[in-house]
Amino acid sequence: MKAKKILSILTLCFLCLLTCPGCGTDKGRKAPSETAEMSQNSADEEPSETSKSSNLITIIPSDDGQTSSNQKKEKSPSKSEKPSPPSEIDKDSQIEEYLEKLSLEEKIAQMFIILPEAAVNTDIVTEAGPMTEEAIQNIPVGGFIYMEQNLQTPEQVRSMLDAVQKYSMDRTGLPMFTCIDEEGGTVARINGNMNFNVPYIGNMSEVGASQNTDEAYQTGQTLGSYLSELGFNVDFAPVADVLSDPANQVVKDRSFGSDPDLTAEMSAALLKGLQENGVRGAFKHYPGHGATEGDTHEGYSYTSKSLGDLLTCELIPFERGIQEGVDFIMAGHISLPNVIGDDTPASLSYKMLSEILRDQMDYDGIIITDAMNMGAIAQTYSSADAAVKSIQAGADIILMPADFTAAYQGVLDAVNNQLIPADRIDDSVTRILKVKLSMTH
């Protein structure tokens, strides 16, 4: 009996061992500790990079450059990301390429802005056709400046300027400076012309009298809007001359006024309006025409002011223009015997252009001369001599020489005869290229 009872107990224990899940030895079941760790990871967060690397196989890119989907996803930019603009290194490289491929003759040609009539040797130009194309092919000048006789209707102007740009791009790959004197008031080639339906703009003396810089800005906006629409990309404005002598008649109504700080603010505001419409401005007439005796259009003009006088008055607006990144500063034909030591016009003076404007005022934009066919130059210097002296002084662009062919050949001869170093030409062309290449982006 006792033996039968013991046998029954042993049988029950054996059955328990076979059926109890907690006592089994299922090789497919994970250890309790491993199961708990994985459960915690899935519930709280993604596995750490360390745990990932211990469980994932590293995929090595194949020879054809393909990568895993994870790697591609990390490298691909978001849809909102925009391409970066060209770096300064890219721009410098592009400039170097042009300097290498342009001949000396082509570089010197870029340093002239002339009347279209000077290019084709005719009285009045109102269209750009085969003669203009041939002229640009022969001597690819940097730009044309247009006067009233060249401008008849909006459609005619747009057609003419579009053609000029095409000829220039075909010849050098560079745009043409299409220039105009459009200040408003008494100096305007389009404003006030009944054939052009543009808002009337009065003299800058009226804008300055308002003492409202927003009015100057809106003036620049208006000018820039219709000039850009017609195809102009350079306006020789604003007039940054301080009317420090109320008796001065040269810039009396063209100046914003006698306060140098207000003139600086007004000039900067007008420049901003132009620039926002894709039109480059030019502060003129360095170092200031507001206290001169005589008219440079007619002949000799001078001021007895010292450099100290200029720094506290006439030069203040030009300093502001430099701060605002003005692309052009126009050098006037003003003599300053108490600064220079003789009667040399500022536009031909190394002291005024290189020592003061470049070195002391730290300007590295384009220095352009005032029109070289004006009496202050043409009565004293030949076109060749004036162009050579101006470039030796530090100018980058010669505007409207009385005899373009003589001026161009004079500069070329001066370089070939080592009177002007070749790298001096490259310096000017570099400044011109910086502005022109910015127009193409």
Secondary structure as a PSIPRED ss2 file (coil, helix, strand):
# PSIPRED VFORMAT (PSIPRED V4.0)

   1 M C   1.000  0.000  0.000
   2 K H   0.000  1.000  0.000
   3 A H   0.000  1.000  0.000
   4 K H   0.000  1.000  0.000
   5 K H   0.000  1.000  0.000
   6 I H   0.000  1.000  0.000
   7 L H   0.000  1.000  0.000
   8 S H   0.000  1.000  0.000
   9 I H   0.000  1.000  0.000
  10 L H   0.000  1.000  0.000
  11 T H   0.000  1.000  0.000
  12 L H   0.000  1.000  0.000
  13 C H   0.000  1.000  0.000
  14 F H   0.000  1.000  0.000
  15 L H   0.000  1.000  0.000
  16 C H   0.000  1.000  0.000
  17 L H   0.000  1.000  0.000
  18 L H   0.000  1.000  0.000
  19 T H   0.000  1.000  0.000
  20 C C   1.000  0.000  0.000
  21 P H   0.000  1.000  0.000
  22 G H   0.000  1.000  0.000
  23 C H   0.000  1.000  0.000
  24 G C   1.000  0.000  0.000
  25 T C   1.000  0.000  0.000
  26 D C   1.000  0.000  0.000
  27 K C   1.000  0.000  0.000
  28 G C   1.000  0.000  0.000
  29 R C   1.000  0.000  0.000
  30 K C   1.000  0.000  0.000
  31 A C   1.000  0.000  0.000
  32 P H   0.000  1.000  0.000
  33 S H   0.000  1.000  0.000
  34 E H   0.000  1.000  0.000
  35 T H   0.000  1.000  0.000
  36 A H   0.000  1.000  0.000
  37 E H   0.000  1.000  0.000
  38 M H   0.000  1.000  0.000
  39 S H   0.000  1.000  0.000
  40 Q H   0.000  1.000  0.000
  41 N H   0.000  1.000  0.000
  42 S H   0.000  1.000  0.000
  43 A H   0.000  1.000  0.000
  44 D H   0.000  1.000  0.000
  45 E C   1.000  0.000  0.000
  46 E C   1.000  0.000  0.000
  47 P C   1.000  0.000  0.000
  48 S C   1.000  0.000  0.000
  49 E H   0.000  1.000  0.000
  50 T H   0.000  1.000  0.000
  51 S H   0.000  1.000  0.000
  52 K H   0.000  1.000  0.000
  53 S H   0.000  1.000  0.000
  54 S H   0.000  1.000  0.000
  55 N H   0.000  1.000  0.000
  56 L C   1.000  0.000  0.000
  57 I C   1.000  0.000  0.000
  58 T C   1.000  0.000  0.000
  59 I C   1.000  0.000  0.000
  60 I C   1.000  0.000  0.000
  61 P C   1.000  0.000  0.000
  62 S C   1.000  0.000  0.000
  63 D C   1.000  0.000  0.000
  64 D C   1.000  0.000  0.000
  65 G C   1.000  0.000  0.000
  66 Q C   1.000  0.000  0.000
  67 T C   1.000  0.000  0.000
  68 S C   1.000  0.000  0.000
  69 S H   0.000  1.000  0.000
  70 N H   0.000  1.000  0.000
  71 Q H   0.000  1.000  0.000
  72 K H   0.000  1.000  0.000
  73 K H   0.000  1.000  0.000
  74 E H   0.000  1.000  0.000
  75 K H   0.000  1.000  0.000
  76 S C   1.000  0.000  0.000
  77 P C   1.000  0.000  0.000
  78 S C   1.000  0.000  0.000
  79 K C   1.000  0.000  0.000
  80 S C   1.000  0.000  0.000
  81 E C   1.000  0.000  0.000
  82 K C   1.000  0.000  0.000
  83 P C   1.000  0.000  0.000
  84 S C   1.000  0.000  0.000
  85 P C   1.000  0.000  0.000
  86 P C   1.000  0.000  0.000
  87 S C   1.000  0.000  0.000
  88 E H   0.000  1.000  0.000
  89 I H   0.000  1.000  0.000
  90 D H   0.000  1.000  0.000
  91 K H   0.000  1.000  0.000
  92 D H   0.000  1.000  0.000
  93 S H   0.000  1.000  0.000
  94 Q H   0.000  1.000  0.000
  95 I H   0.000  1.000  0.000
  96 E H   0.000  1.000  0.000
  97 E H   0.000  1.000  0.000
  98 Y H   0.000  1.000  0.000
  99 L H   0.000  1.000  0.000
 100 E H   0.000  1.000  0.000
 101 K H   0.000  1.000  0.000
 102 L C   1.000  0.000  0.000
 103 S C   1.000  0.000  0.000
 104 L H   0.000  1.000  0.000
 105 E H   0.000  1.000  0.000
 106 E H   0.000  1.000  0.000
 107 K H   0.000  1.000  0.000
 108 I H   0.000  1.000  0.000
 109 A H   0.000  1.000  0.000
 110 Q C   1.000  0.000  0.000
 111 M C   1.000  0.000  0.000
 112 F E   0.000  0.000  1.000
 113 I E   0.000  0.000  1.000
 114 I E   0.000  0.000  1.000
 115 L C   1.000  0.000  0.000
 116 P H   0.000  1.000  0.000
 117 E H   0.000  1.000  0.000
 118 A H   0.000  1.000  0.000
 119 A H   0.000  1.000  0.000
 120 V H   0.000  1.000  0.000
 121 N C   1.000  0.000  0.000
 122 T C   1.000  0.000  0.000
 123 D C   1.000  0.000  0.000
 124 I C   1.000  0.000  0.000
 125 V C   1.000  0.000  0.000
 126 T C   1.000  0.000  0.000
 127 E C   1.000  0.000  0.000
 128 A C   1.000  0.000  0.000
 129 G C   1.000  0.000  0.000
 130 P H   0.000  1.000  0.000
 131 M H   0.000  1.000  0.000
 132 T H   0.000  1.000  0.000
 133 E H   0.000  1.000  0.000
 134 E H   0.000  1.000  0.000
 135 A H   0.000  1.000  0.000
 136 I H   0.000  1.000  0.000
 137 Q H   0.000  1.000  0.000
 138 N H   0.000  1.000  0.000
 139 I C   1.000  0.000  0.000
 140 P C   1.000  0.000  0.000
 141 V C   1.000  0.000  0.000
 142 G C   1.000  0.000  0.000
 143 G E   0.000  0.000  1.000
 144 F E   0.000  0.000  1.000
 145 I E   0.000  0.000  1.000
 146 Y E   0.000  0.000  1.000
 147 M C   1.000  0.000  0.000
 148 E H   0.000  1.000  0.000
 149 Q H   0.000  1.000  0.000
 150 N H   0.000  1.000  0.000
 151 L C   1.000  0.000  0.000
 152 Q C   1.000  0.000  0.000
 153 T C   1.000  0.000  0.000
 154 P H   0.000  1.000  0.000
 155 E H   0.000  1.000  0.000
 156 Q H   0.000  1.000  0.000
 157 V H   0.000  1.000  0.000
 158 R H   0.000  1.000  0.000
 159 S H   0.000  1.000  0.000
 160 M H   0.000  1.000  0.000
 161 L H   0.000  1.000  0.000
 162 D H   0.000  1.000  0.000
 163 A H   0.000  1.000  0.000
 164 V H   0.000  1.000  0.000
 165 Q H   0.000  1.000  0.000
 166 K H   0.000  1.000  0.000
 167 Y H   0.000  1.000  0.000
 168 S H   0.000  1.000  0.000
 169 M H   0.000  1.000  0.000
 170 D H   0.000  1.000  0.000
 171 R H   0.000  1.000  0.000
 172 T H   0.000  1.000  0.000
 173 G C   1.000  0.000  0.000
 174 L C   1.000  0.000  0.000
 175 P C   1.000  0.000  0.000
 176 M C   1.000  0.000  0.000
 177 F E   0.000  0.000  1.000
 178 T E   0.000  0.000  1.000
 179 C E   0.000  0.000  1.000
 180 I E   0.000  0.000  1.000
 181 D C   1.000  0.000  0.000
 182 E E   0.000  0.000  1.000
 183 E E   0.000  0.000  1.000
 184 G E   0.000  0.000  1.000
 185 G C   1.000  0.000  0.000
 186 T C   1.000  0.000  0.000
 187 V E   0.000  0.000  1.000
 188 A E   0.000  0.000  1.000
 189 R C   1.000  0.000  0.000
 190 I C   1.000  0.000  0.000
 191 N C   1.000  0.000  0.000
 192 G C   1.000  0.000  0.000
 193 N C   1.000  0.000  0.000
 194 M C   1.000  0.000  0.000
 195 N C   1.000  0.000  0.000
 196 F C   1.000  0.000  0.000
 197 N C   1.000  0.000  0.000
 198 V C   1.000  0.000  0.000
 199 P C   1.000  0.000  0.000
 200 Y C   1.000  0.000  0.000
 201 I C   1.000  0.000  0.000
 202 G C   1.000  0.000  0.000
 203 N C   1.000  0.000  0.000
 204 M H   0.000  1.000  0.000
 205 S H   0.000  1.000  0.000
 206 E H   0.000  1.000  0.000
 207 V H   0.000  1.000  0.000
 208 G H   0.000  1.000  0.000
 209 A H   0.000  1.000  0.000
 210 S H   0.000  1.000  0.000
 211 Q C   1.000  0.000  0.000
 212 N C   1.000  0.000  0.000
 213 T H   0.000  1.000  0.000
 214 D H   0.000  1.000  0.000
 215 E H   0.000  1.000  0.000
 216 A H   0.000  1.000  0.000
 217 Y H   0.000  1.000  0.000
 218 Q H   0.000  1.000  0.000
 219 T H   0.000  1.000  0.000
 220 G H   0.000  1.000  0.000
 221 Q H   0.000  1.000  0.000
 222 T H   0.000  1.000  0.000
 223 L H   0.000  1.000  0.000
 224 G H   0.000  1.000  0.000
 225 S H   0.000  1.000  0.000
 226 Y H   0.000  1.000  0.000
 227 L H   0.000  1.000  0.000
 228 S H   0.000  1.000  0.000
 229 E H   0.000  1.000  0.000
 230 L H   0.000  1.000  0.000
 231 G C   1.000  0.000  0.000
 232 F C   1.000  0.000  0.000
 233 N C   1.000  0.000  0.000
 234 V E   0.000  0.000  1.000
 235 D E   0.000  0.000  1.000
 236 F C   1.000  0.000  0.000
 237 A C   1.000  0.000  0.000
 238 P C   1.000  0.000  0.000
 239 V E   0.000  0.000  1.000
 240 A C   1.000  0.000  0.000
 241 D C   1.000  0.000  0.000
 242 V C   1.000  0.000  0.000
 243 L C   1.000  0.000  0.000
 244 S C   1.000  0.000  0.000
 245 D C   1.000  0.000  0.000
 246 P C   1.000  0.000  0.000
 247 A C   1.000  0.000  0.000
 248 N C   1.000  0.000  0.000
 249 Q C   1.000  0.000  0.000
 250 V C   1.000  0.000  0.000
 251 V C   1.000  0.000  0.000
 252 K C   1.000  0.000  0.000
 253 D C   1.000  0.000  0.000
 254 R C   1.000  0.000  0.000
 255 S C   1.000  0.000  0.000
 256 F C   1.000  0.000  0.000
 257 G C   1.000  0.000  0.000
 258 S C   1.000  0.000  0.000
 259 D C   1.000  0.000  0.000
 260 P H   0.000  1.000  0.000
 261 D H   0.000  1.000  0.000
 262 L H   0.000  1.000  0.000
 263 T H   0.000  1.000  0.000
 264 A H   0.000  1.000  0.000
 265 E H   0.000  1.000  0.000
 266 M H   0.000  1.000  0.000
 267 S H   0.000  1.000  0.000
 268 A H   0.000  1.000  0.000
 269 A H   0.000  1.000  0.000
 270 L H   0.000  1.000  0.000
 271 L H   0.000  1.000  0.000
 272 K H   0.000  1.000  0.000
 273 G H   0.000  1.000  0.000
 274 L H   0.000  1.000  0.000
 275 Q H   0.000  1.000  0.000
 276 E C   1.000  0.000  0.000
 277 N C   1.000  0.000  0.000
 278 G C   1.000  0.000  0.000
 279 V C   1.000  0.000  0.000
 280 R E   0.000  0.000  1.000
 281 G E   0.000  0.000  1.000
 282 A E   0.000  0.000  1.000
 283 F E   0.000  0.000  1.000
 284 K E   0.000  0.000  1.000
 285 H E   0.000  0.000  1.000
 286 Y E   0.000  0.000  1.000
 287 P C   1.000  0.000  0.000
 288 G C   1.000  0.000  0.000
 289 H C   1.000  0.000  0.000
 290 G C   1.000  0.000  0.000
 291 A C   1.000  0.000  0.000
 292 T C   1.000  0.000  0.000
 293 E E   0.000  0.000  1.000
 294 G C   1.000  0.000  0.000
 295 D C   1.000  0.000  0.000
 296 T C   1.000  0.000  0.000
 297 H C   1.000  0.000  0.000
 298 E C   1.000  0.000  0.000
 299 G C   1.000  0.000  0.000
 300 Y C   1.000  0.000  0.000
 301 S C   1.000  0.000  0.000
 302 Y E   0.000  0.000  1.000
 303 T C   1.000  0.000  0.000
 304 S C   1.000  0.000  0.000
 305 K C   1.000  0.000  0.000
 306 S C   1.000  0.000  0.000
 307 L H   0.000  1.000  0.000
 308 G H   0.000  1.000  0.000
 309 D H   0.000  1.000  0.000
 310 L H   0.000  1.000  0.000
 311 L H   0.000  1.000  0.000
 312 T C   1.000  0.000  0.000
 313 C C   1.000  0.000  0.000
 314 E C   1.000  0.000  0.000
 315 L C   1.000  0.000  0.000
 316 I H   0.000  1.000  0.000
 317 P H   0.000  1.000  0.000
 318 F H   0.000  1.000  0.000
 319 E H   0.000  1.000  0.000
 320 R H   0.000  1.000  0.000
 321 G H   0.000  1.000  0.000
 322 I H   0.000  1.000  0.000
 323 Q H   0.000  1.000  0.000
 324 E C   1.000  0.000  0.000
 325 G C   1.000  0.000  0.000
 326 V C   1.000  0.000  0.000
 327 D C   1.000  0.000  0.000
 328 F E   0.000  0.000  1.000
 329 I E   0.000  0.000  1.000
 330 M E   0.000  0.000  1.000
 331 A E   0.000  0.000  1.000
 332 G C   1.000  0.000  0.000
 333 H C   1.000  0.000  0.000
 334 I C   1.000  0.000  0.000
 335 S E   0.000  0.000  1.000
 336 L C   1.000  0.000  0.000
 337 P H   0.000  1.000  0.000
 338 N H   0.000  1.000  0.000
 339 V H   0.000  1.000  0.000
 340 I H   0.000  1.000  0.000
 341 G C   1.000  0.000  0.000
 342 D C   1.000  0.000  0.000
 343 D C   1.000  0.000  0.000
 344 T C   1.000  0.000  0.000
 345 P E   0.000  0.000  1.000
 346 A H   0.000  1.000  0.000
 347 S H   0.000  1.000  0.000
 348 L H   0.000  1.000  0.000
 349 S C   1.000  0.000  0.000
 350 Y H   0.000  1.000  0.000
 351 K H   0.000  1.000  0.000
 352 M H   0.000  1.000  0.000
 353 L H   0.000  1.000  0.000
 354 S H   0.000  1.000  0.000
 355 E H   0.000  1.000  0.000
 356 I H   0.000  1.000  0.000
 357 L H   0.000  1.000  0.000
 358 R H   0.000  1.000  0.000
 359 D H   0.000  1.000  0.000
 360 Q H   0.000  1.000  0.000
 361 M C   1.000  0.000  0.000
 362 D C   1.000  0.000  0.000
 363 Y C   1.000  0.000  0.000
 364 D C   1.000  0.000  0.000
 365 G C   1.000  0.000  0.000
 366 I E   0.000  0.000  1.000
 367 I E   0.000  0.000  1.000
 368 I E   0.000  0.000  1.000
 369 T E   0.000  0.000  1.000
 370 D C   1.000  0.000  0.000
 371 A C   1.000  0.000  0.000
 372 M C   1.000  0.000  0.000
 373 N C   1.000  0.000  0.000
 374 M C   1.000  0.000  0.000
 375 G H   0.000  1.000  0.000
 376 A H   0.000  1.000  0.000
 377 I H   0.000  1.000  0.000
 378 A H   0.000  1.000  0.000
 379 Q C   1.000  0.000  0.000
 380 T C   1.000  0.000  0.000
 381 Y C   1.000  0.000  0.000
 382 S C   1.000  0.000  0.000
 383 S H   0.000  1.000  0.000
 384 A H   0.000  1.000  0.000
 385 D H   0.000  1.000  0.000
 386 A H   0.000  1.000  0.000
 387 A H   0.000  1.000  0.000
 388 V H   0.000  1.000  0.000
 389 K H   0.000  1.000  0.000
 390 S H   0.000  1.000  0.000
 391 I H   0.000  1.000  0.000
 392 Q H   0.000  1.000  0.000
 393 A H   0.000  1.000  0.000
 394 G C   1.000  0.000  0.000
 395 A C   1.000  0.000  0.000
 396 D C   1.000  0.000  0.000
 397 I E   0.000  0.000  1.000
 398 I E   0.000  0.000  1.000
 399 L E   0.000  0.000  1.000
 400 M C   1.000  0.000  0.000
 401 P C   1.000  0.000  0.000
 402 A C   1.000  0.000  0.000
 403 D C   1.000  0.000  0.000
 404 F H   0.000  1.000  0.000
 405 T H   0.000  1.000  0.000
 406 A H   0.000  1.000  0.000
 407 A H   0.000  1.000  0.000
 408 Y H   0.000  1.000  0.000
 409 Q H   0.000  1.000  0.000
 410 G H   0.000  1.000  0.000
 411 V H   0.000  1.000  0.000
 412 L H   0.000  1.000  0.000
 413 D H   0.000  1.000  0.000
 414 A H   0.000  1.000  0.000
 415 V H   0.000  1.000  0.000
 416 N H   0.000  1.000  0.000
 417 N C   1.000  0.000  0.000
 418 Q C   1.000  0.000  0.000
 419 L C   1.000  0.000  0.000
 420 I C   1.000  0.000  0.000
 421 P C   1.000  0.000  0.000
 422 A H   0.000  1.000  0.000
 423 D H   0.000  1.000  0.000
 424 R H   0.000  1.000  0.000
 425 I H   0.000  1.000  0.000
 426 D H   0.000  1.000  0.000
 427 D H   0.000  1.000  0.000
 428 S H   0.000  1.000  0.000
 429 V H   0.000  1.000  0.000
 430 T H   0.000  1.000  0.000
 431 R H   0.000  1.000  0.000
 432 I H   0.000  1.000  0.000
 433 L H   0.000  1.000  0.000
 434 K H   0.000  1.000  0.000
 435 V H   0.000  1.000  0.000
 436 K H   0.000  1.000  0.000
 437 L H   0.000  1.000  0.000
 438 S H   0.000  1.000  0.000
 439 M H   0.000  1.000  0.000
 440 T C   1.000  0.000  0.000
 441 H C   1.000  0.000  0.000
